[in-house]
C-alpha cells in the first residue's frame, strides 16, 4: 500500500479503506472491552477488600464470643459453687432471684412471728414478783 510510491487506487483503495475500517472497529471494540475490564477489576478489588474486612470482623466477633462463652462458663461454675456451700443445687440466676426474694419474705415473716411469740409469752407469763414476797409493784 505505502511501499509502491503512489496513492492507492481502485480495488487497492477499497481494500485499504475496508482494512482501515475493520482495524478501527476492532480498536474501538478492544477499547470498550478494556473499559469494561477496568470496571470489573475495580469492582472485584473493592469486593475483595470489603470481604477481607468482613472476614476480619467475623474473626474478631468469634474471638469475643469465645471469650464471653468462657466467662459465662466460669460464672456459672462459681454460681453453682457458691450455692453448694448451702447444700442447694441452684437454678438459673433469674429463677434463683425470685426464689431468694420468696425466701427473704419467709424469713421476715418468721422473724415477726418469733417476735409475736415472745410478746405472747411475756404477757402470759406469771409476774416475777409474787404478792407473797411482800414487795409492792
Residue pairs with C-beta under 8 A, 6 or more apart in sequence:
1 8
1 12
1 16
7 13
8 16
79 90
79 93
80 89
80 90
83 89
83 90
83 96
90 96
91 99
127 137
129 135
129 137
